[in-house]
Amino acid sequence: MALDFDDDEDAEVSRYKTIGWRGKGARLKNYSSATKMGGPGIIKIEIETFDSFTMDDLVKDLERIEAREKKEKAAAARLRASKPRRELPAPPLQLTYRGDE
């Protein structure tokens, strides 16, 4: 039995971000990975699809992941913006002494 999720309903079920397909509608054609010293790793995946239904499902999975990430990023930005900023105290007044005027 497959679970059907609306928009981002699957975020409540799992924090995993997944794409997948059943049957012979697609196949993993190629993948590669690259890393830079101290930087993020990048994985490139090529999936060959044989029918438009499988392609549509895969693209919807990717769009759902992208939308969830944008929503999480926006929520994090709102949280950062709502935190009160610490302000430095005002600098002391710089009064000058002019003798007995």
CORDA-V25413 format. One record per backbone hydrogen bond with DSSP energy under -1.0 kcal/mol. NH is the residue of the N-H (numbers start at 1). CO is the residue of the C=O. If there is no record, write none. Layout:
BEGIN
nh=NH co=CO
nh=NH co=CO
END
This chain:
BEGIN
nh=9 co=6
nh=11 co=8
nh=12 co=9
nh=14 co=10
nh=27 co=48
nh=29 co=46
nh=30 co=46
nh=32 co=44
nh=34 co=42
nh=39 co=36
nh=42 co=34
nh=44 co=32
nh=46 co=30
nh=48 co=27
nh=50 co=25
nh=55 co=51
nh=56 co=52
nh=57 co=53
nh=58 co=54
nh=59 co=55
nh=60 co=56
nh=61 co=57
nh=62 co=58
nh=63 co=59
nh=64 co=60
nh=65 co=61
nh=66 co=62
nh=67 co=63
nh=68 co=64
nh=69 co=65
nh=70 co=66
nh=71 co=67
nh=72 co=68
nh=73 co=69
nh=74 co=70
nh=75 co=71
nh=76 co=72
nh=77 co=73
nh=78 co=74
nh=79 co=75
nh=80 co=76
nh=81 co=77
nh=82 co=78
END
